[in-house]
Amino acid sequence: MPTFVLATANKHKTAEMSAVLAELGIEVLPRPIDLADVDETADTLIGNALLKAHAVMEASGHAAVADDTGLFVDALDGAPGVYSARYSGEGATDEKNVQKLLGALSGVAAESRSATFRTVIAVVYPDGREIVVEGILPGVIIDEPRGEHGFGYDPVFLPDLANSRTLAEMTMEEKNEHSHRARALRALAEALR
C-alpha cells in the first residue's frame, strides 16, 4: 500500500484528501507538526504544489503529497486564480475572500459568471521522482452564499453537474465524488497504477 505524508495543514483539505485517498488504498500520514508553513511563492498552481510537496518530503523523509487549488473566474480574467486563498489580502478569511469575489462580480450577468475550480496535486519522492496531476470542475458563481458544508468558495460555486446545489450544499460524500480535488486524486490514483 503506498504511503504519503500530507503537506496540507488545512483540516478541511486533510479530511477530504484522507477520505478519498483511503478509498483508493493509499495510507496517509499527517503533516509533521513542527513544520512551518511553506511560502507559496510560485505563480502557478503546479509550482506551489511542488514547493509544498518538496518541503514536506525533505522534513519527513517520506513521499509527500501536496495540492494547490485556485478558482478561475472568466469575467475576472482568471482571478482570483493562484491567489485564491489570499484574494482579500493580509488576514484573508474564507468569508472575506467570498465577499471580495462577489463584490468584483457585482453587476455581472448570471450567464457571464462562468468559473473553474482547478486542483493540482503533486507527489514528490525521496529519490527525486515527481508526479503532477490536475482536476478541473467547471461551474458558475452565484450571487450569494448557500450551504453549510465545505469551505473557501464552496458556498458560491455552483458546479455544472450539481442540480442547482453549490459545493457547500453537497454532503461530504457527494463532494468527495465530484469535486475538483476528488478528480485530481482519481487522476493521481491512475498515475500511480
Backbone as CSV, one residue per row, in Angstrom:
resi,resn,N_x,N_y,N_z,CA_x,CA_y,CA_z,C_x,C_y,C_z
1,MET,0.853,-1.187,0.000,0.000,0.000,0.000,0.893,1.242,0.000
2,PRO,0.705,2.156,-0.963,1.500,3.391,-0.964,1.191,4.234,0.284
3,THR,2.201,4.921,0.768,2.042,5.791,1.926,2.582,7.173,1.578
4,PHE,1.776,8.196,1.859,2.187,9.572,1.609,1.992,10.401,2.866
5,VAL,2.869,11.370,3.051,2.689,12.369,4.094,1.930,13.534,3.460
6,LEU,0.864,13.972,4.116,0.077,15.096,3.610,0.805,16.403,3.872
7,ALA,0.850,17.255,2.877,1.506,18.549,3.040,0.565,19.590,3.636
8,THR,-0.728,19.390,3.505,-1.653,20.410,3.955,-1.819,20.416,5.472
9,ALA,-1.994,21.605,6.025,-2.336,21.765,7.432,-3.805,22.162,7.572
10,ASN,-4.485,22.349,6.444,-5.891,22.739,6.427,-6.739,21.531,6.802
11,LYS,-7.489,21.634,7.914,-8.242,20.475,8.411,-9.316,20.022,7.426
12,HIS,-9.911,20.952,6.685,-10.929,20.578,5.702,-10.301,19.782,4.555
13,LYS,-9.167,20.271,4.042,-8.482,19.559,2.967,-7.967,18.207,3.457
14,THR,-7.458,18.172,4.696,-6.964,16.916,5.261,-8.068,15.877,5.287
15,ALA,-9.256,16.261,5.763,-10.378,15.319,5.826,-10.780,14.851,4.436
16,GLU,-10.881,15.793,3.505,-11.300,15.467,2.145,-10.279,14.567,1.454
17,MET,-9.009,14.948,1.526,-7.968,14.169,0.858,-7.793,12.799,1.498
18,SER,-7.821,12.735,2.829,-7.656,11.459,3.522,-8.764,10.488,3.158
19,ALA,-10.007,10.983,3.101,-11.148,10.126,2.770,-11.017,9.554,1.365
20,VAL,-10.688,10.400,0.407,-10.598,9.937,-0.979,-9.387,9.029,-1.160
21,LEU,-8.246,9.384,-0.590,-7.050,8.554,-0.742,-7.233,7.191,-0.077
22,ALA,-7.914,7.151,1.078,-8.172,5.870,1.748,-9.010,4.956,0.858
23,GLU,-10.006,5.534,0.184,-10.828,4.744,-0.745,-9.991,4.181,-1.885
24,LEU,-8.911,4.871,-2.209,-8.036,4.441,-3.301,-6.920,3.514,-2.816
25,GLY,-6.953,3.149,-1.533,-5.953,2.240,-0.996,-4.621,2.888,-0.683
26,ILE,-4.632,4.183,-0.416,-3.404,4.910,-0.107,-3.429,5.323,1.357
27,GLU,-2.389,4.941,2.093,-2.283,5.317,3.502,-1.761,6.750,3.591
28,VAL,-2.345,7.528,4.501,-1.984,8.936,4.649,-1.425,9.169,6.048
29,LEU,-0.271,9.813,6.098,0.323,10.217,7.365,0.155,11.723,7.510
30,PRO,-0.025,12.203,8.743,-0.214,13.651,8.920,1.066,14.427,8.663
31,ARG,0.881,15.681,8.351,1.992,16.612,8.152,2.783,16.727,9.467
32,PRO,4.105,16.787,9.392,4.894,16.973,10.614,4.442,18.221,11.377
33,ILE,4.183,18.065,12.649,3.625,19.148,13.466,4.554,20.354,13.526
34,ASP,5.851,20.108,13.571,6.811,21.199,13.739,7.205,21.880,12.429
35,LEU,6.602,21.474,11.321,6.944,22.073,10.034,6.215,23.401,9.856
36,ALA,6.974,24.445,9.597,6.372,25.769,9.373,5.621,25.786,8.048
37,ASP,4.713,26.743,7.898,4.014,26.907,6.631,5.021,27.171,5.519
38,VAL,4.725,26.642,4.358,5.584,26.841,3.198,5.082,28.068,2.452
39,ASP,5.981,28.998,2.171,5.603,30.187,1.407,5.264,29.779,-0.023
40,GLU,4.063,30.121,-0.448,3.613,29.800,-1.802,4.017,30.943,-2.725
41,THR,5.261,30.898,-3.160,5.830,31.999,-3.932,5.770,31.776,-5.440
42,ALA,5.323,30.605,-5.872,5.227,30.338,-7.308,4.025,31.080,-7.886
43,ASP,4.051,31.297,-9.194,2.928,31.987,-9.823,2.004,31.038,-10.573
44,THR,2.147,29.724,-10.270,1.250,28.721,-10.836,0.837,27.743,-9.742
45,LEU,-0.284,27.066,-9.954,-0.722,26.032,-9.014,0.299,24.900,-8.960
46,ILE,0.831,24.514,-10.116,1.828,23.444,-10.160,3.052,23.817,-9.332
47,GLY,3.535,25.035,-9.517,4.712,25.482,-8.779,4.501,25.457,-7.283
48,ASN,3.350,25.928,-6.819,3.069,25.935,-5.377,2.899,24.524,-4.825
49,ALA,2.229,23.642,-5.554,2.065,22.262,-5.093,3.426,21.579,-4.956
50,LEU,4.304,21.811,-5.928,5.642,21.212,-5.857,6.465,21.795,-4.707
51,LEU,6.367,23.104,-4.486,7.079,23.708,-3.350,6.689,23.034,-2.037
52,LYS,5.384,22.856,-1.835,4.887,22.257,-0.593,5.280,20.790,-0.480
53,ALA,5.150,20.043,-1.576,5.492,18.622,-1.533,6.984,18.413,-1.247
54,HIS,7.834,19.218,-1.878,9.274,19.104,-1.628,9.600,19.414,-0.170
55,ALA,9.002,20.457,0.380,9.284,20.842,1.772,8.884,19.744,2.741
56,VAL,7.730,19.146,2.521,7.256,18.098,3.433,8.069,16.816,3.260
57,MET,8.417,16.478,2.035,9.246,15.298,1.808,10.607,15.464,2.487
58,GLU,11.200,16.646,2.359,12.508,16.879,2.974,12.417,16.851,4.495
59,ALA,11.325,17.355,5.059,11.157,17.376,6.517,10.846,15.998,7.084
60,SER,10.133,15.173,6.315,9.666,13.887,6.840,10.511,12.699,6.386
61,GLY,11.181,12.854,5.235,11.925,11.734,4.679,11.061,10.738,3.934
62,HIS,9.764,11.019,3.819,8.820,10.135,3.135,8.252,10.829,1.897
63,ALA,7.681,10.033,1.004,6.962,10.609,-0.135,5.883,11.539,0.401
64,ALA,5.724,12.683,-0.237,4.754,13.681,0.229,3.791,14.034,-0.891
65,VAL,2.549,14.316,-0.499,1.529,14.724,-1.457,1.027,16.103,-1.050
66,ALA,0.995,17.012,-2.008,0.547,18.381,-1.755,-0.401,18.801,-2.854
67,ASP,-1.271,19.726,-2.517,-2.173,20.256,-3.541,-2.135,21.762,-3.502
68,ASP,-2.538,22.343,-4.605,-2.818,23.773,-4.648,-4.058,23.924,-5.510
69,THR,-4.968,24.749,-5.040,-6.253,24.908,-5.703,-6.505,26.372,-5.967
70,GLY,-7.116,26.641,-7.090,-7.494,28.005,-7.422,-8.856,28.037,-8.080
71,LEU,-9.528,29.149,-7.889,-10.800,29.409,-8.552,-10.526,30.425,-9.652
72,PHE,-10.819,30.059,-10.876,-10.536,30.900,-12.030,-11.863,31.381,-12.617
73,VAL,-12.133,32.684,-12.485,-13.405,33.267,-12.914,-13.187,33.982,-14.245
74,ASP,-13.922,33.558,-15.252,-13.713,34.088,-16.604,-13.931,35.594,-16.683
75,ALA,-14.974,36.109,-16.036,-15.278,37.543,-16.105,-14.216,38.396,-15.419
76,LEU,-13.370,37.768,-14.603,-12.306,38.489,-13.891,-10.935,38.128,-14.464
77,ASP,-10.913,37.725,-15.733,-9.665,37.347,-16.400,-8.886,36.290,-15.629
78,GLY,-9.620,35.346,-15.016,-8.979,34.249,-14.309,-8.733,34.480,-12.835
79,ALA,-8.992,35.679,-12.339,-8.822,35.931,-10.902,-9.929,35.192,-10.147
80,PRO,-9.724,34.880,-8.904,-8.512,35.056,-8.103,-7.377,34.093,-8.436
81,GLY,-7.678,32.978,-9.130,-6.630,32.089,-9.624,-5.700,31.564,-8.560
82,VAL,-4.406,31.654,-8.840,-3.393,31.115,-7.931,-3.408,31.846,-6.578
83,TYR,-4.029,33.015,-6.520,-4.091,33.793,-5.280,-5.406,33.604,-4.529
84,SER,-6.149,32.562,-4.842,-7.488,32.359,-4.280,-7.521,32.381,-2.758
85,ALA,-6.574,31.733,-2.098,-6.595,31.650,-0.636,-6.315,32.995,0.032
86,ARG,-5.638,33.886,-0.680,-5.280,35.183,-0.095,-5.824,36.340,-0.933
87,TYR,-6.937,36.089,-1.585,-7.541,37.054,-2.515,-7.882,38.380,-1.851
88,SER,-8.364,38.329,-0.608,-8.776,39.560,0.071,-7.627,40.243,0.806
89,GLY,-6.409,39.770,0.621,-5.246,40.445,1.199,-4.814,39.884,2.539
90,GLU,-4.028,40.673,3.243,-3.493,40.293,4.549,-4.641,39.913,5.476
91,GLY,-4.493,38.786,6.177,-5.541,38.335,7.092,-6.761,37.777,6.375
92,ALA,-6.577,37.299,5.152,-7.693,36.766,4.360,-8.379,35.620,5.091
93,THR,-9.700,35.608,5.012,-10.511,34.503,5.517,-11.418,34.052,4.378
94,ASP,-12.014,32.882,4.545,-12.953,32.410,3.523,-14.046,33.438,3.283
95,GLU,-14.603,33.963,4.369,-15.706,34.923,4.247,-15.265,36.204,3.524
96,LYS,-14.102,36.730,3.888,-13.604,37.946,3.229,-13.328,37.700,1.743
97,ASN,-12.762,36.530,1.432,-12.485,36.207,0.036,-13.772,36.122,-0.780
98,VAL,-14.790,35.469,-0.212,-16.071,35.340,-0.912,-16.694,36.714,-1.116
99,GLN,-16.655,37.562,-0.100,-17.252,38.898,-0.223,-16.522,39.725,-1.278
100,LYS,-15.195,39.623,-1.326,-14.450,40.357,-2.354,-14.819,39.848,-3.743
101,LEU,-14.928,38.528,-3.873,-15.299,37.942,-5.158,-16.678,38.421,-5.598
102,LEU,-17.646,38.364,-4.696,-18.999,38.795,-5.039,-19.027,40.282,-5.380
103,GLY,-18.232,41.069,-4.676,-18.135,42.498,-4.989,-17.565,42.730,-6.379
104,ALA,-16.533,41.957,-6.725,-15.914,42.098,-8.041,-16.871,41.687,-9.160
105,LEU,-17.812,40.810,-8.843,-18.772,40.341,-9.848,-20.098,41.097,-9.802
106,SER,-20.183,42.101,-8.943,-21.409,42.884,-8.849,-21.741,43.480,-10.218
107,GLY,-22.955,43.274,-10.659,-23.373,43.801,-11.951,-23.056,42.901,-13.136
108,VAL,-22.334,41.805,-12.903,-22.029,40.860,-13.975,-23.205,39.896,-14.098
109,ALA,-23.736,39.767,-15.302,-24.909,38.923,-15.547,-24.609,37.457,-15.225
110,ALA,-25.640,36.732,-14.807,-25.501,35.324,-14.423,-24.830,34.488,-15.508
111,GLU,-25.189,34.746,-16.764,-24.627,33.943,-17.856,-23.158,34.255,-18.126
112,SER,-22.635,35.296,-17.494,-21.230,35.669,-17.668,-20.381,35.366,-16.437
113,ARG,-20.907,34.551,-15.539,-20.208,34.251,-14.289,-19.566,32.864,-14.289
114,SER,-19.191,32.382,-15.456,-18.571,31.054,-15.529,-17.232,31.063,-14.788
115,ALA,-16.943,29.917,-14.181,-15.716,29.786,-13.395,-15.284,28.324,-13.408
116,THR,-14.038,28.106,-13.067,-13.497,26.751,-12.994,-12.653,26.617,-11.742
117,PHE,-12.946,25.588,-10.956,-12.071,25.209,-9.858,-11.017,24.275,-10.442
118,ARG,-9.759,24.539,-10.122,-8.659,23.681,-10.571,-7.845,23.272,-9.356
119,THR,-7.578,21.989,-9.251,-6.690,21.473,-8.215,-5.535,20.754,-8.881
120,VAL,-4.338,21.111,-8.477,-3.131,20.406,-8.900,-2.619,19.637,-7.695
121,ILE,-2.318,18.368,-7.899,-1.733,17.540,-6.843,-0.354,17.103,-7.301
122,ALA,0.602,17.287,-6.399,1.984,16.887,-6.680,2.433,15.874,-5.631
123,VAL,3.089,14.831,-6.086,3.739,13.869,-5.201,5.227,13.962,-5.474
124,VAL,6.002,14.040,-4.399,7.459,14.083,-4.518,8.027,12.953,-3.670
125,TYR,8.883,12.150,-4.278,9.511,11.018,-3.602,10.918,11.382,-3.159
126,PRO,11.430,10.706,-2.109,12.796,10.989,-1.661,13.856,10.785,-2.740
127,ASP,13.573,9.930,-3.736,14.564,9.706,-4.803,14.499,10.764,-5.906
128,GLY,13.621,11.784,-5.728,13.540,12.876,-6.683,12.424,12.758,-7.702
129,ARG,11.765,11.597,-7.778,10.660,11.457,-8.728,9.516,12.387,-8.334
130,GLU,8.809,12.862,-9.356,7.654,13.729,-9.142,6.494,13.247,-10.010
131,ILE,5.303,13.366,-9.462,4.075,13.121,-10.220,3.217,14.367,-10.038
132,VAL,2.674,14.883,-11.130,1.788,16.047,-11.059,0.535,15.737,-11.870
133,VAL,-0.635,15.919,-11.241,-1.918,15.691,-11.916,-2.838,16.874,-11.618
134,GLU,-3.942,16.945,-12.374,-4.864,18.064,-12.201,-6.307,17.568,-12.246
135,GLY,-7.161,18.237,-11.471,-8.598,18.002,-11.524,-9.298,19.319,-11.774
136,ILE,-10.289,19.304,-12.654,-10.987,20.528,-13.057,-12.481,20.340,-12.853
137,LEU,-13.134,21.362,-12.316,-14.582,21.340,-12.127,-15.162,22.662,-12.622
138,PRO,-15.866,22.649,-13.755,-16.482,23.869,-14.268,-17.793,24.178,-13.562
139,GLY,-18.134,25.459,-13.535,-19.388,25.880,-12.927,-19.600,27.365,-13.095
140,VAL,-20.398,27.936,-12.205,-20.680,29.370,-12.205,-20.651,29.886,-10.771
141,ILE,-20.466,31.198,-10.646,-20.511,31.862,-9.348,-21.904,32.451,-9.173
142,ILE,-22.554,32.104,-8.052,-23.894,32.621,-7.794,-23.807,33.926,-6.991
143,ASP,-24.959,34.593,-6.813,-24.999,35.927,-6.196,-24.749,35.957,-4.699
144,GLU,-25.125,34.897,-3.993,-24.944,34.905,-2.540,-24.665,33.492,-2.049
145,PRO,-23.953,33.377,-0.927,-23.572,32.057,-0.413,-24.789,31.205,-0.048
146,ARG,-24.649,29.889,-0.313,-25.665,28.910,0.059,-24.980,27.638,0.544
147,GLY,-25.474,27.095,1.643,-24.975,25.812,2.131,-24.104,25.938,3.358
148,GLU,-24.084,24.859,4.117,-23.366,24.835,5.398,-22.116,23.961,5.364
149,HIS,-21.905,23.224,4.285,-20.759,22.317,4.206,-19.658,22.988,3.390
150,GLY,-18.515,22.320,3.356,-17.435,22.834,2.524,-16.718,24.007,3.152
151,PHE,-15.887,24.647,2.344,-15.062,25.757,2.822,-14.648,26.586,1.621
152,GLY,-13.940,27.660,1.865,-13.464,28.507,0.772,-14.624,29.085,-0.020
153,TYR,-14.566,28.927,-1.322,-15.581,29.476,-2.227,-16.738,28.506,-2.467
154,ASP,-16.750,27.370,-1.774,-17.796,26.366,-1.983,-19.220,26.928,-1.921
155,PRO,-19.529,27.860,-0.995,-20.917,28.346,-0.908,-21.389,29.177,-2.098
156,VAL,-20.468,29.670,-2.927,-20.889,30.475,-4.085,-20.557,29.803,-5.411
157,PHE,-20.040,28.573,-5.350,-19.684,27.858,-6.580,-20.734,26.798,-6.884
158,LEU,-21.388,26.953,-8.019,-22.421,26.026,-8.471,-21.847,25.204,-9.625
159,PRO,-21.464,23.954,-9.352,-20.889,23.132,-10.423,-21.909,22.849,-11.513
160,ASP,-21.428,22.663,-12.714,-22.305,22.352,-13.838,-23.130,21.095,-13.589
161,LEU,-22.634,20.181,-12.760,-23.290,18.896,-12.552,-24.215,18.856,-11.345
162,ALA,-24.406,19.948,-10.641,-24.944,19.888,-9.277,-26.449,19.960,-9.113
163,ASN,-27.215,19.997,-10.163,-28.667,20.097,-9.978,-29.031,21.263,-9.072
164,SER,-28.448,22.423,-9.358,-28.734,23.662,-8.632,-28.293,23.645,-7.180
165,ARG,-27.254,22.883,-6.849,-26.688,22.894,-5.499,-25.233,23.330,-5.554
166,THR,-24.871,24.210,-4.636,-23.471,24.623,-4.536,-22.660,23.478,-3.922
167,LEU,-21.334,23.605,-3.988,-20.489,22.612,-3.330,-20.772,22.570,-1.830
168,ALA,-21.134,23.703,-1.247,-21.412,23.757,0.190,-22.765,23.149,0.552
169,GLU,-23.594,22.871,-0.442,-24.882,22.216,-0.197,-24.798,20.704,-0.390
170,MET,-23.668,20.222,-0.854,-23.474,18.784,-1.038,-22.991,18.149,0.257
171,THR,-23.297,16.868,0.427,-22.722,16.135,1.548,-21.235,15.932,1.268
172,MET,-20.487,15.580,2.291,-19.059,15.309,2.117,-18.863,14.160,1.123
173,GLU,-19.733,13.157,1.183,-19.619,12.023,0.271,-19.832,12.463,-1.183
174,GLU,-20.844,13.303,-1.400,-21.093,13.803,-2.756,-19.933,14.650,-3.257
175,LYS,-19.449,15.530,-2.396,-18.334,16.389,-2.798,-17.095,15.544,-3.091
176,ASN,-16.856,14.522,-2.253,-15.691,13.663,-2.464,-15.795,12.856,-3.755
177,GLU,-16.989,12.733,-4.274,-17.167,12.019,-5.528,-16.972,12.936,-6.736
178,HIS,-17.379,14.203,-6.614,-17.450,15.077,-7.784,-16.470,16.248,-7.813
179,SER,-15.874,16.616,-6.698,-15.110,17.865,-6.635,-13.850,17.842,-7.494
180,HIS,-13.313,19.017,-7.725,-12.046,19.198,-8.429,-10.931,18.445,-7.735
181,ARG,-10.923,18.469,-6.395,-9.887,17.766,-5.638,-10.055,16.257,-5.802
182,ALA,-11.295,15.777,-5.743,-11.542,14.340,-5.937,-11.111,13.906,-7.334
183,ARG,-11.387,14.741,-8.325,-10.979,14.413,-9.702,-9.455,14.351,-9.812
184,ALA,-8.775,15.273,-9.140,-7.306,15.252,-9.155,-6.784,14.019,-8.424
185,LEU,-7.419,13.648,-7.322,-6.986,12.468,-6.577,-7.202,11.193,-7.390
186,ARG,-8.295,11.123,-8.137,-8.514,9.957,-9.007,-7.458,9.924,-10.126
187,ALA,-7.099,11.105,-10.641,-6.041,11.170,-11.648,-4.714,10.698,-11.039
188,LEU,-4.510,11.025,-9.762,-3.304,10.569,-9.076,-3.302,9.041,-8.958
189,ALA,-4.458,8.472,-8.594,-4.555,7.021,-8.481,-4.216,6.358,-9.815
190,GLU,-4.700,6.933,-10.905,-4.395,6.408,-12.231,-2.899,6.487,-12.516
191,ALA,-2.305,7.624,-12.165,-0.867,7.811,-12.410,-0.029,6.834,-11.593
192,LEU,-0.508,6.494,-10.387,0.226,5.578,-9.527,0.152,4.130,-10.018
193,ARG,-0.905,3.833,-10.774,-1.033,2.479,-11.331,0.017,2.273,-12.403
